[in-house]
Amino acid sequence: MPKKFTNEGNKKVVMADGADHISALPDELLQYLLSFLPSRGAVQTCVLSQRWRHQWKYVPALRINDVDSFYSVQQLNKFVHHLLLHRKRTPLYVCELDSFRNGEVAEWYQYAVSCEVEMLQVDTAHSADYCRLPEMAITSNHLTTLEFSGVQLGHISLDFSGCLKLEVLVMRGCKILVQKILSQSVRSLSITQCNFELNTRTHISAPSLISLELADILGWTPALERLPSLSTAFVRLDDRCEDYCLHSYYGDCGDQVSCGKYCTRFYDVHDDDCVLLGGLSNVTNLELITSPKVFIVRKDLLMRPTFSKLKTLLLNVSDADAGFGPLVYILRSSPVLEKLTLQLYEEPKAKIETDGSCNLEEQLVASKKLKVISVSSRLNSSAVSFVKI
């Protein structure tokens, strides 16, 4: 039998051939290791020894991300209440918040901001209802990454001007009830599966934005203001987008019986402005995918935007009966385009008429730098590539 002895400093029995190296680590390193655990697990380490009793109070992370381990929302709220009450207000590197319905997420959210959190994630997507956050502007000199999932964002504007270091903003599966999303510092913006429920378009202003993802939204397409730094964009508007029309190429059929309010809705921007393509005019790499019924891109093209920096383009083509109008225009307006990828959609079920002004053979004047054209079909997974020398 190996000999046992007592470590007087830690009041812990240690085997002679297996010293407790973890407890010998500095406090800062122990707290760093605990920061990778859910907060409930970090608190439970207090029973290990006297040395571990208060370590959890100084952990630079708050992770309420194991809500399934709680029996009820009351038990969850009680635990987090005592956690925040006894935790020292040391700065937070990361904070992850999740909850059942009726969880006190708004209070936890404000606590995290007050603790100078750098990376903040609020994810209540599995809850039965959208979690409502405080309707107030955030001010922080430390926040760099902010992620919302399954929350309701409702106020006059979602103003992040007071977060000078914020660079990454993600909204996933949220209900958005704001007239404007504003940030001077955000470089990466992702908005996916969000529901824009206002009776007007939400405007997005992010002059430092480099990367944009806008996909699978419900409601009106948000209006992009000028994005001079934008380099890469992925935009996908499917049938959940309410900028659609069953009969008219530009969404102005006026049929309130089958189309309802969607195609008769006013454009909600100035007469000479685009909703979407104006903000994408400086992009270098663009993936643009829209349902055949969605007219917003076609209508934007009437404003004659140009794409002077566009080098790679992925575009879905679904309007073969419309003379490839959007494709022709974008090619003619992209003088430095080098690679073009076309995705062929099935034909729209409703017949869509055009003004007849687009003739593919006569108007297809592509970039002199265009070298590669790839064509793929949704009905056929194979792709054909053409190389232009």
C-alpha positions in Angstrom: 0.0 0.0 0.0 1.4 3.4 -0.9 1.9 5.8 2.1 -0.6 8.6 2.7 0.2 12.0 4.1 -1.6 15.3 4.7 -1.0 18.5 2.8 -1.4 21.0 5.6 -1.9 23.9 3.2 -4.8 22.4 1.5 -6.1 20.2 4.3 -6.3 17.3 1.8 -5.1 13.8 1.9 -2.7 13.1 -1.0 -1.1 9.9 -2.2 2.7 9.9 -2.1 2.8 8.6 -5.7 0.0 11.0 -6.9 0.4 14.6 -5.7 -2.5 17.0 -6.1 -0.9 19.2 -8.8 -4.1 21.0 -9.7 -4.6 22.4 -6.3 -1.1 23.6 -6.3 -1.8 25.9 -9.3 -2.1 29.7 -8.7 -5.6 31.1 -8.1 -5.8 32.9 -11.4 -5.1 29.6 -13.3 -7.7 27.7 -11.3 -10.3 30.3 -12.0 -9.4 30.2 -15.7 -9.9 26.4 -15.7 -13.3 26.8 -14.0 -14.4 29.3 -16.6 -14.9 26.5 -19.1 -17.5 24.8 -16.9 -21.2 25.7 -16.6 -21.5 28.1 -13.7 -23.4 25.5 -11.7 -20.5 23.1 -12.1 -18.0 25.7 -11.1 -20.0 26.5 -7.9 -20.1 22.8 -7.0 -16.3 22.7 -6.8 -16.5 24.6 -3.5 -16.9 21.3 -1.7 -13.5 19.9 -2.8 -11.4 21.6 -0.2 -10.8 24.9 1.7 -8.6 26.0 -1.2 -11.5 25.6 -3.7 -14.2 27.1 -1.4 -14.2 30.6 -2.9 -12.6 30.1 -6.3 -15.9 30.1 -8.2 -16.6 33.7 -7.0 -13.8 35.1 -9.1 -14.3 33.0 -12.3 -14.1 35.4 -15.4 -17.0 33.6 -17.1 -20.7 33.3 -16.5 -22.3 30.2 -18.2 -26.0 29.7 -17.6 -26.1 27.2 -20.5 -27.3 24.0 -18.8 -30.9 24.9 -18.1 -32.1 21.3 -18.7 -30.3 20.3 -15.4 -32.8 22.4 -13.5 -36.2 21.0 -12.5 -38.1 24.3 -13.1 -37.7 27.9 -14.0 -38.1 28.8 -10.3 -35.1 26.7 -9.4 -33.1 28.2 -12.2 -34.0 31.8 -11.2 -33.2 31.1 -7.6 -29.8 29.6 -8.4 -28.7 32.5 -10.6 -30.0 35.0 -8.1 -27.7 33.6 -5.4 -24.9 33.2 -7.9 -24.9 36.8 -8.8 -25.5 37.9 -5.2 -22.4 36.1 -3.9 -20.1 36.3 -6.9 -17.4 39.0 -6.8 -17.9 41.7 -9.5 -14.7 40.7 -11.4 -14.8 41.5 -15.1 -16.3 38.8 -17.3 -14.5 37.6 -20.4 -17.5 35.6 -21.6 -21.2 35.3 -20.6 -23.6 32.7 -22.0 -27.3 33.0 -20.9 -30.1 30.6 -21.5 -33.4 30.1 -19.8 -36.9 28.6 -19.7 -39.9 30.7 -20.3 -40.2 33.4 -17.6 -36.5 33.2 -16.8 -35.0 36.4 -15.4 -32.7 36.8 -18.4 -33.1 40.6 -18.7 -31.6 41.0 -15.2 -28.8 38.7 -15.9 -28.1 40.5 -19.2 -27.8 43.8 -17.4 -25.5 42.3 -14.8 -23.2 40.9 -17.5 -22.9 44.3 -19.2 -22.2 46.0 -15.8 -19.3 43.5 -15.3 -17.5 44.7 -18.4 -18.3 41.5 -20.4 -16.4 41.1 -23.6 -18.3 38.2 -25.3 -22.1 38.1 -24.5 -24.4 35.4 -25.8 -28.2 35.3 -25.0 -29.8 32.1 -26.4 -33.4 31.3 -25.4 -34.4 29.8 -28.8 -35.8 26.7 -27.1 -38.1 28.7 -24.9 -41.8 28.7 -25.6 -41.7 32.5 -26.2 -39.3 35.2 -27.2 -37.3 36.5 -24.3 -37.6 40.3 -23.9 -34.5 42.3 -23.2 -34.4 45.8 -21.7 -35.4 48.4 -24.2 -32.4 50.6 -23.7 -29.2 51.3 -25.5 -26.1 49.4 -24.4 -23.0 51.3 -23.4 -19.8 49.4 -23.0 -16.1 50.0 -23.6 -15.3 46.3 -23.4 -18.0 44.4 -25.4 -16.6 42.9 -28.6 -19.0 40.1 -29.5 -22.8 40.0 -29.0 -25.1 37.1 -30.0 -28.9 37.0 -29.7 -30.9 33.9 -30.3 -34.6 33.6 -29.7 -35.0 37.1 -28.1 -37.3 40.0 -28.8 -35.5 43.2 -29.7 -38.0 46.0 -29.6 -37.4 49.7 -29.3 -37.2 52.7 -31.6 -33.6 51.6 -32.5 -31.1 49.0 -31.7 -28.3 51.4 -31.1 -24.8 50.1 -30.4 -23.0 53.4 -30.9 -22.1 53.3 -27.2 -20.2 50.0 -27.7 -17.0 51.3 -29.4 -15.2 47.9 -29.5 -18.2 45.8 -30.7 -17.1 43.9 -33.8 -19.3 40.9 -34.1 -23.1 41.0 -34.0 -25.3 37.9 -34.5 -29.1 37.7 -34.4 -30.6 34.3 -34.9 -34.3 33.4 -34.7 -35.2 36.8 -33.1 -38.2 39.0 -33.3 -37.0 42.4 -34.4 -39.3 45.4 -33.7 -36.8 48.2 -34.3 -36.8 50.9 -36.9 -33.0 51.0 -37.1 -30.0 48.8 -36.3 -27.0 51.1 -35.8 -23.3 50.5 -35.1 -20.2 52.4 -36.0 -17.8 49.6 -35.1 -19.4 46.3 -36.1 -17.3 44.4 -38.7 -19.3 41.2 -38.9 -23.1 41.1 -38.9 -25.3 37.9 -39.2 -29.1 38.1 -39.2 -30.7 34.7 -39.9 -34.2 33.3 -39.4 -35.4 36.6 -37.8 -38.9 38.0 -37.9 -39.1 41.6 -38.8 -42.6 42.5 -37.6 -42.8 46.3 -37.9 -45.1 47.9 -40.5 -42.1 49.6 -41.9 -38.6 48.5 -43.1 -35.9 48.2 -40.5 -32.8 50.2 -41.7 -29.3 48.9 -41.1 -26.4 51.4 -40.7 -22.9 49.8 -40.2 -20.3 51.8 -42.0 -17.4 49.6 -40.7 -19.1 46.4 -41.8 -16.8 43.9 -43.7 -18.9 40.7 -43.6 -22.7 40.4 -43.9 -25.0 37.4 -43.7 -28.7 38.0 -44.2 -30.7 34.8 -44.7 -34.2 33.2 -44.3 -35.9 36.2 -42.8 -39.6 36.7 -42.2 -41.3 40.0 -42.9 -40.0 42.9 -44.9 -36.5 42.9 -46.2 -34.4 45.3 -44.1 -33.0 48.3 -46.0 -29.2 48.5 -46.1 -27.7 51.9 -45.9 -24.3 52.7 -47.4 -21.7 50.0 -46.4 -18.4 51.4 -47.9 -16.2 48.7 -46.2 -18.3 45.7 -47.1 -16.2 42.9 -48.6 -18.2 39.7 -48.4 -22.0 39.2 -48.3 -24.4 36.2 -48.3 -28.0 37.1 -48.9 -30.8 34.5 -49.2 -34.5 35.5 -49.4 -36.9 32.6 -49.6 -40.7 32.4 -49.6 -40.9 33.7 -46.0 -39.9 37.1 -47.1 -42.9 39.3 -47.6 -41.5 41.2 -50.5 -43.1 38.9 -53.0 -45.7 39.0 -55.8 -47.4 36.1 -57.6 -48.1 38.0 -60.8 -45.9 41.1 -61.3 -42.2 41.2 -62.1 -41.6 44.3 -60.0 -44.2 43.6 -57.3 -46.9 46.1 -58.3 -49.7 43.9 -59.6 -52.2 45.5 -57.2 -54.1 42.2 -56.7 -55.1 42.4 -53.1 -57.0 39.1 -53.3 -54.3 36.6 -54.1 -51.2 38.7 -53.1 -52.7 40.6 -50.2 -50.7 43.6 -49.0 -47.3 42.3 -50.0 -46.9 43.5 -53.5 -48.9 46.7 -53.0 -46.8 47.7 -50.0 -45.0 51.0 -50.5 -41.2 50.6 -51.1 -40.5 52.6 -47.9 -37.3 54.1 -49.1 -36.6 57.3 -51.1 -37.6 57.1 -54.7 -34.0 56.9 -55.9 -32.7 54.5 -53.3 -32.4 50.7 -53.2 -33.6 48.5 -50.4 -30.8 45.9 -50.7 -28.4 46.3 -53.6 -27.3 49.9 -52.8 -25.7 48.7 -49.6 -24.1 45.8 -51.5 -22.6 48.0 -54.2 -19.1 47.9 -52.7 -18.9 44.2 -52.1 -16.1 42.0 -53.5 -17.6 38.6 -52.9 -21.4 38.2 -53.2 -23.8 35.2 -52.9 -27.3 36.4 -53.8 -30.1 33.8 -53.7 -33.8 34.8 -53.9 -37.1 32.9 -54.3 -38.6 33.4 -57.8 -41.6 35.2 -56.2 -39.4 37.7 -54.3 -39.2 40.9 -56.4 -36.9 43.1 -54.2 -33.7 42.5 -56.2 -35.5 43.1 -59.5 -37.0 46.3 -58.3 -33.7 47.5 -56.8 -32.1 47.0 -60.2 -34.4 49.8 -61.6 -32.3 52.2 -59.5 -29.2 51.2 -61.5 -26.7 50.3 -58.8 -23.2 49.5 -59.8 -20.8 46.9 -58.5 -17.3 48.3 -59.2 -15.4 46.0 -56.8 -17.3 42.7 -57.4 -14.9 39.9 -58.2 -16.9 36.7 -57.4 -20.6 36.3 -57.7 -23.0 33.4 -57.0 -26.5 34.1 -58.3 -29.6 32.0 -58.6 -31.4 32.1 -62.0 -35.1 31.4 -62.0 -36.4 33.9 -64.5 -35.6 32.3 -67.8 -38.9 33.5 -69.2 -37.8 37.0 -68.2 -34.7 37.2 -70.4 -32.3 36.8 -67.6 -32.8 40.4 -66.7 -31.1 40.6 -63.3 -28.1 38.5 -64.5 -27.6 40.6 -67.6 -27.7 43.9 -65.6 -25.4 42.7 -62.8 -22.8 41.4 -65.4 -22.9 44.7 -67.3 -22.4 46.6 -64.0 -19.5 44.5 -62.7 -16.4 45.6 -64.6 -13.9 43.5 -62.6 -15.9 40.3 -62.1 -13.6 37.2 -62.3 -15.8 34.3 -61.3 -19.5 33.7 -61.8 -21.5 30.8 -60.4 -25.1 30.3 -61.5 -27.6 28.2 -59.6 -30.6 27.2 -61.7 -33.9 27.1 -59.9 -37.1 25.4 -61.1 -39.5 27.6 -63.0 -41.9 29.8 -60.9 -45.4 28.4 -60.7 -47.0 31.7 -61.6 -46.3 33.3 -65.0 -44.3 36.5 -64.5 -44.3 39.1 -67.2 -41.4 41.6 -67.9 -41.1 44.8 -69.7 -39.4 43.0 -72.6 -36.3 45.2 -72.5 -33.8 42.4 -71.7 -32.3 40.5 -74.6 -29.6 38.1 -73.4 -27.7 37.9 -76.7 -27.6 41.6 -77.4 -27.0 42.9 -73.9 -24.6 40.3 -72.3 -21.4 42.3 -72.1 -19.5 40.7 -69.4 -16.3 41.8 -67.5 -13.1 41.4 -69.6 -11.6 39.8 -66.5 -14.3 37.1 -66.2 -12.4 33.7 -66.3 -14.7 31.1 -64.8 -18.4 30.5 -65.1 -20.0 27.6 -63.2 -23.5 26.4 -63.6 -25.4 24.1 -61.2 -29.0 23.0 -60.9 -31.1 22.4 -57.8 -32.7 19.5 -59.7 -29.4 18.1 -60.6 -26.4 18.1 -58.2 -23.9 18.0 -61.0 -22.2 21.3 -62.0 -20.7 22.3 -65.3 -17.8 24.8 -65.5 -16.7 26.9 -68.4 -13.4 28.6 -68.5 -13.0 31.8 -70.5 -9.5 32.5 -71.6 
